[in-house]
Amino acid sequence: QVQLVESGGGLVQAGGSLRLSCAASENIFRFNAMAWYRQAPGQQRELVADITRGGNTNYADSVKGRFTISRDIGKNTVSLHMNSLKPEDAAVYYCNAVDVYYNSYWGQGTQVTVSS
């Protein structure tokens, strides 16, 4: 069973930065794509950024220019570097992976709180 473990969440002031990490239990090359989603209270879970096996990246309009998704293949990790954080970025952030059979795997989530 694939396990995804997020870390790096916490409390930050508006304008600050955080780096989230997602450690996969398997070689991340087995996944078609890995992604970060977030869910704020009362909101639907939304895609923040993703990265394909080929290294192509995609970002939600709301985070373009502020967030960067990256991966370390040797460590089987995917990271989300978040800069210029805004109160509206506060949410639980989830790591996601989709394999070649389109099975979707989720981490347990990590809380990001942004104070104004």
N, C-alpha and C positions, 0 to 999 in steps of 0.2 A: 504494500500500500504506500502510495506516494505521501510523503509528509512535507509540508511547507511551514517553516517557522519564521515568523516576523519578529523583528526587534527594532529598537531605535525610536519608538514613539515617546511622547512626553509633552511637557508644557513649555511653550516658547512665547515670547512677546511678538506682537505684530512687527513685521519687518525682519524677523530673525530667520534662522535656518535650522533644518533638521535633516538627518539622513536616515532613511529606513532601509533595513536589509531583510532579505528573504532567503533563507537557507533551505535548499531542496535536498531531500534524502537520496535523490538519484541524479545522474548526469543530466544537466539541463538541456543537453542537445537532443534528448528524447522528446522534448516538447516542441510542438509547432510554434508556440508563443508563450510568453510569460507576461504578466500584467499586474498592475496595481489598480485596485478599485478602492472607492471610499463610500462610506455611508454615514450621513449625519442623522441625528434623531428626527424621525418623522419624514425622512427622505428616502427615495429609492437608491439602491446601490448604483454607483456610476463609475464608468471607466475613467481612470486618470491618465494612464500611460501604458503602452505595451511595447514589447520588443519581440520580433520574430526570430526564428532560428537563424535566419540569414542576417540578423542584426538591424533590420529596419525598425524604426521607432515611430510611434504615433502618440499624439497628446491631445487631451481635451483642450478646447479653446481656452478654457478658464485658467489653465496652468501653463500654456505655451510661453516660453521665454523665462519661466521661473523654476520649473521642475525639469529634472533630467533623469531619465531611466538609463541604467547601465547594467552590465553583467560581468561577472568574473567566472569564466568557464571552468578554470582550474579549481575554484572553490565552490562551484555549483551555487552561486549566489546571484541574486538580482537586487539592485539597490535603486532607491528613489531619492535623489538629492532635491531637497525642497528649499528654495530661497524666497526671500521677500514674502514670507507667509502672511496671510490675511486671516482675520477672524472667520471668514467664510470657508477657509480650508480646514477648519476643525471638523474632525470626523474620526470614525474608526477606519483605518486603512487595512485592506486585505490584499494579500498576495494570491495570485491565481496562475495556474498553469494548465494548458490544454495539450493533450498528447496527440499522437498521430491517429488515434481512433476517436478523437474528439471527446474523450473523457476530460472532465473539468475537475480540477482539484483546488481546494481553498485552504489557506492558513486560518489561524484562529483570530487574527486581527490584532492591530496595535493602535492604541488611542493617541491621537494628536489633538492637543488643545492649544489654541492660539488666543492669548489675552490681548485685549485692545488697549 
